[in-house]
């Protein structure tokens, strides 16, 4: 079995999370990804090593596993020319500099298209390639603030904004960029045409909030801060404090609400007109509609407070009511390891004599083509091999290294 993107070559000029995550997907799906980095210190994530003596710390290695490193200074004329030479033999070109930067070095879409007419070229930025804000710098939490994501978390209009606790937009734009690249490669295989992709953090943020954005654009429906409540608005789709922790419950339908009420011993709520819209509750389908949300919430909160979240998670789940005790990430991962409650892929990358472990890339193929065990490369690990394959001899490579255009390390030759 082969991997789906075997035979695809990628030049990746991106750094930090969004672009490298996009090319990580391509690498794990079988593409050859050549990561282009500044020769002096490499890309910035290599420096986040927490005192470890390595240029492949875990945060870097996790999203750069399976790639090759070409340490090359694109700011020099020779470096830019070399990259254009390499671009003639690749299928995909990725960059995430501020709009206009790569054009100064002759590495923009038009320049790369001139040497590879069917190139799939993906530019990743904060605000897109056009528009008044295109030159602004962008980081994940800044875009969360700008696009309203921070004001969708938390409770009440007067409460402080709350960011999502991890770089959710960076991850999303990486996933969406990978999707757009794979779609463009499929179109190219059918029609022979390349593609230019303008992928931005703002677009990814709006996609993460897609239902809410569409509701406002179409019906002028304002957003609401719903805290830890569920999307449907059911009074029993919320997160409750129990005797041994917190429990998230999604009793969205009348059938689910009845099961929850029985488990909590508050069956009378199912016929309480103060609590619920009984016409809606007794209809053939639909969600639970409260008449007095605060009254229902108080009754449920009192019932949950006297019960065990651990026991309720088990009993409600078996009854068909989605429920989960609130866990930390490390608690969940440990539970998966020790109980096998969820069947997840287990990816192991060989890194600096150790193993870097992940739980896959978000999905599993039945016909996967085998593991991809290679970890992230050291800076310049593959420079010599990549340039030799491009036609440069040993003397030319040595001169480029002497002048600081490239950096090399001892490495195995490309197959």
TAMOCOR-V9553 format. One line per field, one symbol per residue. burial: I if it has 9 or more other ideal C-beta (glycine too) atoms within 8 Angstrom, else O. A space follows every 50 residues. Layout:
# TAMOCOR-V9553
burial = ???
This chain:
# TAMOCOR-V9553
burial = OOIOIIOIIIIIIIIIIIIIIIIIIIIIIIIOIIIIIOIOOIIOIIOIIO OOOOIIIOOIIIIIIIIIIIIIIIOIOIIIOIIIIIIOOIIIIIIIOOIO OIIOIOIOIOIIIOIIOOIIIIIIIIIIOOOOOIOOOIOIIIIIIOIOII IIIIOOOOOOOOIOOOOIIIIIIIIIIIOIIIOIIOIIOOOOOIIOIIII IIIIIIIIIOOIIOIIOOOOOOIOIOOOOIOOOIIIIIIIOIOOIIIIII IIIIOIIIIIIOIIOIOOIIOOOOIIOOOIIOOOOOIIIIOOOOIIIOII IOIIIOIOIIOIIOIIIOOOIOIOIIOOOOOIIOIIOOOOOOOOOOIIII IOOOOIOOIIIOOOOOOIIOOIOOIIIOIIIIIIIIIIOIOOOOOIIOOI IOOIIIIIIOIOOOO
